[in-house]
Amino acid sequence: MSSKPKLRSFGDRLRQIALFEIGGLLLITPPFAWASGVPIAESIGLLAVLALIASIWNGSYNTCFDWVEGRVTGRTADRRPFRLRCAHALGFEMGLFCMTLPIIVWWTAMGWVEAAIADIGLAVTYTVYALLFNMGYDRVFPIEQAPGAAAVDKIVLER
């Protein structure tokens, strides 16, 4: 299918990223500091740097994923089925893991294995968080459809 479904606006995408990262920092810094033994001040600094990297990755990954999904299926991201949401979240976290592991090693002086365990813990936590956050975000902030899109959605969803 070669239709071009509407994507989130730049402002909407920025809001999504900001809310996701702020929520993640508030939820995940305390347990990370406790589990890793890294002091809370260092943990918040590290996780803030990782959040910045994740924010850039988030915007890039989600926009590209939404574009490809829209071109292939003709549907918008807020109508993504659960299985594809799971694949989306896992792909995001795997890419982020490759970028963040060297930073965790450098920042904390952990060994590669210890840092990988910490990063995997973060990835698992953030994967579940991303899945739940994005499902909630799509419900609270649906993508406004162009006139006549409801009929197309009905046809696509019936397939």
N, C-alpha and C positions, 0 to 999 in steps of 0.2 A: 504494500500500500504506500502511496507516495504523498498522502495528504500532509499538511503542515499544521498540526494542532498548536494551539496557543501555549507558549511557555510562560513561566513566572516572569514578572517584570524584574528589572535590576534592583529596584527598591525592595520588592517583596523578597528576592533572594538574599539581599543584605540583612533584612529583618530575620529571615529564617536562620541564617548563619550566626548572627549575633545572639539570638535567643538560645540556639543550640549550644554555642560555646560557653556562654555565661552560665547556663544551667549545668553543663557538664563540669565546669570548674567548681561550682558550689557543691555539687553532689560527690565528686570523685576525689578532690584534693585531700580531705581528711582521711578517708580509708587508704589512699595511696601512701600518705606520710606514715600512717601506722604500720601498714604491711611492709613497706620498703625500708623503714628505719631512717629514711631521709627526713631531716628536720622540716617542719611545716613551711618555714620561710623559703627554704630551698625547693621544696615540693611545689609551692605555688608559683615560684619563678620558672621552674622547669615546665610545669603543666601549662603555664601561660605561653611559653615559647612553643610548646607542642600544639597548643590551641591556635596560635597564629598560623603555624604550618598547616594544621588541620583546616583552618578557615579558608586558606587559599586553595587547598586540595578540595575542600567541600564545594566551593563555588565552581571550580573547574570540572570536577568529577560529576556533580549533579547536573550541571548544564549539558555536558556531553552525553551523559546517560539519558537525560530527558529528551534530548534532540534525537538520538539514535532510536530510542523507544518510540517516540512520536512518528518518526519516519517509517519504522517497521510496522507498528501496530495502528497508527492513527489515533491513539488515545493520549490524553494528558497525564502528567505524573500523578495527579490526585486521584486518578482512577486505576492506578497500578494494582494488580492482584497481589495477594499476600505472598505467594511463592517468589514472585519477581522482586517484591520488597525485601525478602530475605537474601536473595542473590545480590541485590543492590547494596545492602548493608555490609555483607561479607566482602564484596569487591572493594568497597570504600575502605574498610578496615585493613585489608591485605595490602593495598597500595600505601596507606598511611604507615603501616608497620615498617615497610621497607625504608621509609623516610625518617622515622623517629628512632629506630633502634640505635643508630650511631650517635645520635644526640644524647640519648639516655646514658649510653656508655661514657661519653665524654663528660657530661654534666655531673654525674654521680660518682664516677670512678668505679662503678660496678664492673664486674667481668661481663663478657658477652653473654654467657649462659644466664647469669643472674639478671642482667638487663633484659634479655629476651623473655624470661619468665615474667618480669615486671611489665614489659610491654605487651605480652600476651594477655596478662591480667587486665591491663588497660583496654586492650582491643576487645576482649570479650565483654567487658563492662560497657564500653562505648558502642559495641554492636547492638546489644540489647537496648541501650539508651537511644541509639539512632533509630532503630526500628519503631520503638514506642513514640519517640518525639515526632518523627516524620508522619506517622499515622495520625497523631493528634494535630499536628500543624496543618495537614491537608484537610482535616475536618473543620478546624477553626478558621483557616484561610484558604478556602477553595479557589481554584483558578476560574476567573469569570469567563464564561463561554461566549463565543460569538453567536449572534442570532442564527437559529437553525441548527446549532450544534447538538441540541438535545436529541433530534431525530437521528443524527449520525451516531451519537453515543448509544442509542438504543440498538441500532443495527450492529455496531461493534460489540456491544455487550452480549448480544444474542448469539454470536458466533461461538 
